[in-house]
Amino acid sequence: MQSEPKGTVLVVDDDDAVRSGLYWALASDYHVLQASSRDEACALINEEEIEVVVSDLHLPPHVDDIGEGLALIDVARAQDPPLQVVVITGSDSKRAALEAVRRGAYGFFEKPLDAGELLHIVSQAARMRQLEIENRRLREELSRPPGFTHLLGGSQALERVLKQARSAAATSATVLLCGENGTGKEMLARAIHQESPRATGPFVAVSCAALPETLIESELFGHEKGAFTSATQTRKGRFELANGGTLFLDEIGELSAAVQVKLLRVLQEREFERVGGTKTLTVDIRLIAASNRDLEKEVAAGRFRQDLFFRLNVVPLTLPPLRARQDDIPLLAAHFAAASAAKYGQPTPELEPGLIEVLQEYEWPGNVRELENLIERLVVLSSNSVLGLEFVPEKMLRVLPGARTGDESTLEGAVEALKKRMIVNALQSEGNKVAAARKLGISRSYLHRLINEFDI
């Protein structure tokens, strides 16, 4: 089993002998970078993944005061997440060291160098940084409503999916989420993780479509130092970062054939090698994949491996588009209105019945994300305590019942005529409204509304 990669410490001093002493005191436990000035140190902070900075306060070009050293502390603590800083001081300059601590430094040690003392304080500073990172992750997790409670809606289409998702969440089975963009696939993946036995572990999300093909293998599996030109140190991939938790691969249909082969092996064996590495690593993860493509069609077209599809398709879940969830739209719209109002410090508005009607009639090609964006826009633009149709896009107002012309030479008229014929045929063939709604794939309340509007 390959050992954990060393953390990185940056030592900063304009004295070559001091830097050399710091290097040899730390090199057995850390990957050590060196800089002789604040400018060099800042450049390395921006380029490398550093945990702790060990720095003299008296740096060029103003070695007579501590301004350069304090400025370096400010830069290190301004990183996201902040870097821990340990300062070097002489026995006659404790006041300067205390000022550095006040500015955010973790601690200080006095010259002459004691290797044991230095290692101890650096290891404590590195541990403090890891605790800060973990606390931030926990705060982010706690800020989200847990589990399935934040997936709003009570429509049959959504409840059917959530029932299956709850059953799958209790296991470690691989889940494949399908559905159009904007239907909430990542939200459902997070809910499955939060309701699973792995909820205390990490949830790592990766958008396969957002990563360049040249980098995606390194992002997923990590790389060894020297694996390629810019690989200046060993780096963990997303599989390692998700160890003990859940890895969510969004838009998995975008993966190249080469990465598909490697992913298949990980799913089969739960082991892999980093890019440029020879040691085999094992991970314990739960994989949730998502795609807005029909992967079965992608397999038939030769763009996606059939064996990988079978490995992913253990628990397939398809999120319904918003147009199949008309009954959920009033609840979702009210929720988004309250959230947007809170975001901008405004009172929660009410929604006019006419607006709700338009929202329920619209087809929503952008799904829930489009609805959320529209409601936020209305909250921002409206000065009233009630949201109405004033700032609703013209394309949405065309679906109002009063806007129908019955002219089948227009797109809207032809669509409405087709809807009416389908409803009549369903009612005649099924004999009752419940069965007709099921055949049409819509809710009973929506069918009742259409019957009244078309005067059937």
Order of alpha helices (4+ residues) and beta strands (2+ residues): beta-alpha-beta-alpha-beta-alpha-beta-alpha-beta-alpha-alpha-beta-alpha-beta-alpha-alpha-beta-alpha-beta-beta-beta-alpha-alpha-beta-alpha-beta-alpha-alpha-beta-alpha-alpha-alpha-alpha
